[in-house]
Amino acid sequence: MKIRTLLGGIASYIPELYALFSRGTGGTISARYCYGVWLRHLVMAHENGLSIQPDTIIELGPGDSLGIGLAPYYREQTNTMLLMF
Protein backbone atom coordinates (compact mmCIF):
# COMPACT_ATOMS: atom_id res chain seq x y z
CA MET A 1 0.00 0.00 0.00
CA LYS A 2 1.28 3.44 -0.84
CA ILE A 3 1.94 5.69 2.12
CA ARG A 4 0.13 8.65 0.51
CA THR A 5 -3.01 6.55 0.08
CA LEU A 6 -2.84 5.42 3.68
CA LEU A 7 -2.31 8.97 4.96
CA GLY A 8 -5.15 10.23 2.78
CA GLY A 9 -7.49 7.63 4.26
CA ILE A 10 -6.53 8.59 7.78
CA ALA A 11 -6.75 12.30 6.97
CA SER A 12 -10.32 11.86 5.69
CA TYR A 13 -11.39 11.60 9.32
CA ILE A 14 -9.70 14.91 10.21
CA PRO A 15 -11.22 17.80 8.21
CA GLU A 16 -8.14 20.05 8.46
CA LEU A 17 -5.87 17.33 7.10
CA TYR A 18 -8.34 16.14 4.49
CA ALA A 19 -7.83 19.36 2.50
CA LEU A 20 -4.13 18.52 2.19
CA PHE A 21 -4.66 15.05 0.73
CA SER A 22 -7.93 15.22 -1.19
CA ARG A 23 -7.86 15.44 -4.96
CA GLY A 24 -11.10 17.35 -5.26
CA THR A 25 -13.77 17.02 -7.91
CA GLY A 26 -11.56 17.35 -10.97
CA GLY A 27 -13.43 20.40 -12.20
CA THR A 28 -17.01 19.21 -11.80
CA ILE A 29 -17.84 22.18 -9.59
CA SER A 30 -17.90 24.25 -12.77
CA ALA A 31 -21.18 24.31 -14.72
CA ARG A 32 -19.23 25.07 -17.91
CA TYR A 33 -17.05 21.97 -17.42
CA CYS A 34 -20.04 19.70 -16.70
CA TYR A 35 -21.99 20.95 -19.71
CA GLY A 36 -18.89 20.59 -21.89
CA VAL A 37 -18.50 16.95 -20.86
CA TRP A 38 -22.18 16.35 -21.64
CA LEU A 39 -21.79 17.91 -25.09
CA ARG A 40 -18.70 15.77 -25.80
CA HIS A 41 -20.79 12.69 -24.96
CA LEU A 42 -23.44 13.84 -27.44
CA VAL A 43 -20.81 14.40 -30.15
CA MET A 44 -19.37 10.91 -29.58
CA ALA A 45 -22.87 9.40 -29.69
CA HIS A 46 -23.61 11.17 -32.99
CA GLU A 47 -20.27 10.10 -34.50
CA ASN A 48 -21.15 6.49 -33.66
CA GLY A 49 -24.63 6.59 -35.15
CA LEU A 50 -26.58 6.98 -31.92
CA SER A 51 -29.36 9.45 -31.26
CA ILE A 52 -28.30 12.77 -29.75
CA GLN A 53 -31.87 13.24 -28.42
CA PRO A 54 -32.26 10.15 -26.23
CA ASP A 55 -35.54 9.62 -24.39
CA THR A 56 -33.87 8.46 -21.18
CA ILE A 57 -30.42 9.08 -19.77
CA ILE A 58 -28.89 6.97 -17.00
CA GLU A 59 -25.72 7.96 -15.17
CA LEU A 60 -24.11 5.17 -13.17
CA GLY A 61 -22.36 6.30 -10.01
CA PRO A 62 -22.38 10.09 -10.19
CA GLY A 63 -19.56 10.15 -7.64
CA ASP A 64 -18.84 13.39 -5.83
CA SER A 65 -20.70 15.62 -8.28
CA LEU A 66 -24.13 15.60 -9.87
CA GLY A 67 -23.18 18.28 -12.40
CA ILE A 68 -22.78 16.08 -15.46
CA GLY A 69 -25.88 14.09 -14.54
CA LEU A 70 -27.88 17.32 -14.34
CA ALA A 71 -26.59 18.74 -17.65
CA PRO A 72 -29.32 16.99 -19.72
CA TYR A 73 -31.93 19.06 -17.86
CA TYR A 74 -30.44 22.14 -19.47
CA ARG A 75 -31.30 20.66 -22.87
CA GLU A 76 -34.78 19.72 -21.63
CA GLN A 77 -34.03 16.00 -21.62
CA THR A 78 -35.69 15.42 -18.29
CA ASN A 79 -35.89 11.62 -18.13
CA THR A 80 -32.58 11.34 -16.33
CA MET A 81 -31.74 8.68 -13.73
CA LEU A 82 -28.71 8.93 -11.47
CA LEU A 83 -27.94 5.50 -10.02
CA MET A 84 -25.46 5.21 -7.15
CA PHE A 85 -23.91 1.82 -6.35
PyMOL commands that set and color helices and strands:
alter all, ss='L'
color gray80, all
select helices_A, chain A and resi 3-11+15-21+31-47+67-74
alter helices_A, ss='H'
color red, helices_A
select strands_A, chain A and resi 57-60+80-83
alter strands_A, ss='S'
color yellow, strands_A
deselect
rebuild
show_as cartoon
